[in-house]
Amino acid sequence: MNFTPKTEQQIKEDMLLPKDNYSFEVIEAVNKKSKKGNDMIELKVLIYPKNPEASPRQMNDYLMEKMMFKLKHFCDETGLQAKYTAGTLTSDDCVGKTGKCQIIIQEDETGQYGPKNSIRDYGAAKKQDIGGPIPEAGSSKKEEMAKDDIPF
């Protein structure tokens, strides 16, 4: 058998979806409290690759008031605007919802883990907007978010 050898890093990168807009479906949602006691909804989301023969990828995501842009965009994308306006979104409201989301490749700044896909936002973005500015290390917003229990 002949093949082109790859490093562990190359193998992991081959398993990642390129940053782009993808269709999603929420398959599970749980109301939770963060380490700081803030309300949040943990989502299990299926991401559908552009290649119809490829298997969907499962990702976890979190909706919380601290990331209001993502919470609002999720509600806008899934037809839950009334729940957003009322400020009463629950995990039951989220299950089975579908739409588009923006997938990025996130690097682990500690170097402990390899890169992974994550949901940057909900709704379709223009190509040049995907993976746009994310707070730099040391910024107060990034430090504030890191203090909560959103895992890498």
C-alpha positions as a printed NumPy array, in Angstrom:
array([[  0.   ,   0.   ,   0.   ],
       [  1.304,   3.435,  -0.929],
       [  0.183,   6.582,   0.876],
       [  1.313,  10.043,   1.828],
       [  2.228,  10.116,   5.521],
       [  0.81 ,  12.93 ,   7.639],
       [  1.676,  14.347,  11.027],
       [ -0.826,  14.284,  13.906],
       [ -1.383,  18.006,  13.286],
       [ -2.163,  17.427,   9.597],
       [ -4.567,  14.607,  10.448],
       [ -6.412,  16.825,  12.955],
       [ -6.59 ,  19.688,  10.458],
       [ -7.999,  17.346,   7.787],
       [-10.871,  16.576,  10.161],
       [-11.817,  20.255,  10.475],
       [-14.436,  22.009,   8.39 ],
       [-13.127,  25.074,   6.559],
       [-14.419,  28.35 ,   7.993],
       [-17.656,  29.105,   6.177],
       [-21.436,  29.175,   6.589],
       [-23.089,  25.802,   7.26 ],
       [-26.571,  24.479,   7.901],
       [-27.214,  23.371,  11.467],
       [-29.798,  21.559,  13.576],
       [-30.061,  21.658,  17.372],
       [-30.398,  18.056,  18.56 ],
       [-30.229,  18.661,  22.31 ],
       [-30.371,  21.624,  24.674],
       [-29.998,  21.913,  28.445],
       [-30.649,  24.843,  30.778],
       [-27.553,  25.273,  32.95 ],
       [-25.773,  27.666,  35.266],
       [-22.237,  28.79 ,  34.515],
       [-19.499,  28.675,  37.163],
       [-20.424,  32.256,  38.009],
       [-24.091,  31.335,  38.392],
       [-25.253,  32.896,  35.129],
       [-28.098,  31.294,  33.188],
       [-27.057,  29.65 ,  29.942],
       [-28.286,  27.084,  27.468],
       [-25.865,  24.385,  26.364],
       [-26.619,  23.251,  22.822],
       [-25.617,  20.096,  20.971],
       [-25.636,  21.097,  17.333],
       [-25.275,  19.02 ,  14.177],
       [-23.336,  20.857,  11.478],
       [-23.96 ,  19.686,   7.925],
       [-20.865,  19.78 ,   5.674],
       [-21.258,  21.147,   2.149],
       [-20.381,  17.721,   0.715],
       [-23.665,  15.765,   0.928],
       [-21.731,  12.506,   1.249],
       [-19.891,  13.701,   4.369],
       [-21.307,  12.935,   7.794],
       [-22.677,  15.749,   9.959],
       [-20.385,  16.976,  12.737],
       [-21.591,  17.44 ,  16.285],
       [-20.52 ,  20.534,  18.228],
       [-21.413,  22.037,  21.563],
       [-22.3  ,  25.691,  21.825],
       [-23.527,  27.992,  24.565],
       [-26.143,  30.728,  24.583],
       [-25.849,  33.252,  27.383],
       [-26.578,  36.874,  28.111],
       [-22.854,  37.602,  28.241],
       [-22.709,  36.884,  24.478],
       [-25.895,  38.732,  23.56 ],
       [-24.997,  39.012,  19.861],
       [-24.941,  35.217,  19.541],
       [-28.129,  34.793,  21.573],
       [-30.004,  37.359,  19.471],
       [-28.703,  36.007,  16.174],
       [-29.661,  32.446,  17.177],
       [-33.22 ,  33.605,  17.932],
       [-33.4  ,  35.607,  14.695],
       [-32.124,  32.669,  12.644],
       [-34.46 ,  30.093,  14.192],
       [-37.687,  32.113,  14.339],
       [-37.545,  32.658,  18.098],
       [-37.67 ,  36.468,  17.972],
       [-40.738,  36.58 ,  20.26 ],
       [-38.884,  34.531,  22.9  ],
       [-35.897,  36.866,  22.58 ],
       [-38.066,  39.976,  22.895],
       [-39.785,  38.503,  25.968],
       [-36.419,  37.461,  27.454],
       [-37.707,  33.948,  28.151],
       [-35.758,  31.513,  25.968],
       [-35.533,  27.963,  27.359],
       [-33.725,  24.827,  26.231],
       [-37.016,  23.288,  25.078],
       [-37.477,  26.196,  22.656],
       [-34.155,  25.385,  20.968],
       [-34.436,  21.649,  20.266],
       [-35.132,  20.866,  16.612],
       [-34.379,  24.397,  15.399],
       [-32.438,  24.73 ,  12.156],
       [-30.707,  27.466,  10.204],
       [-27.285,  28.686,   9.123],
       [-24.272,  29.328,  11.316],
       [-20.736,  30.575,  10.895],
       [-18.042,  27.997,  11.612],
       [-14.48 ,  29.044,  12.387],
       [-11.297,  27.212,  13.313],
       [-10.31 ,  27.99 ,  16.885],
       [ -6.765,  27.526,  18.137],
       [ -6.056,  26.557,  21.741],
       [ -3.833,  29.34 ,  23.075],
       [ -2.349,  27.034,  25.721],
       [ -1.084,  24.586,  23.103],
       [ -2.56 ,  21.707,  25.087],
       [ -5.144,  20.872,  22.417],
       [ -5.156,  20.996,  18.65 ],
       [ -7.343,  23.324,  16.607],
       [-11.087,  22.715,  16.579],
       [-14.167,  24.015,  14.851],
       [-16.527,  26.248,  16.772],
       [-19.652,  28.243,  16.074],
       [-18.748,  31.912,  15.841],
       [-22.294,  33.18 ,  15.303],
       [-25.697,  32.27 ,  13.909],
       [-27.052,  33.422,  10.574],
       [-25.092,  33.535,   7.35 ],
       [-22.224,  35.988,   7.099],
       [-20.437,  37.332,   4.069],
       [-17.246,  35.387,   3.371],
       [-14.996,  38.26 ,   4.474],
       [-16.867,  38.513,   7.811],
       [-16.31 ,  34.91 ,   8.896],
       [-13.53 ,  34.593,  11.405],
       [-13.317,  38.355,  11.797],
       [-11.877,  40.117,  14.79 ],
       [-11.911,  38.218,  18.03 ],
       [-10.626,  39.947,  21.178],
       [ -6.872,  39.738,  21.573],
       [ -5.209,  38.082,  24.542],
       [ -5.26 ,  40.403,  27.492],
       [ -8.385,  42.265,  26.383],
       [-10.886,  42.765,  29.168],
       [-13.759,  41.212,  27.162],
       [-11.787,  38.035,  26.431],
       [-10.619,  37.756,  30.051],
       [-14.178,  38.273,  31.295],
       [-15.515,  35.516,  29.042],
       [-12.675,  33.164,  30.045],
       [-13.721,  33.411,  33.699],
       [-16.991,  31.65 ,  32.9  ],
       [-17.144,  27.925,  32.176],
       [-17.255,  27.834,  28.398],
       [-14.734,  25.106,  27.61 ],
       [-12.275,  25.395,  24.759]])
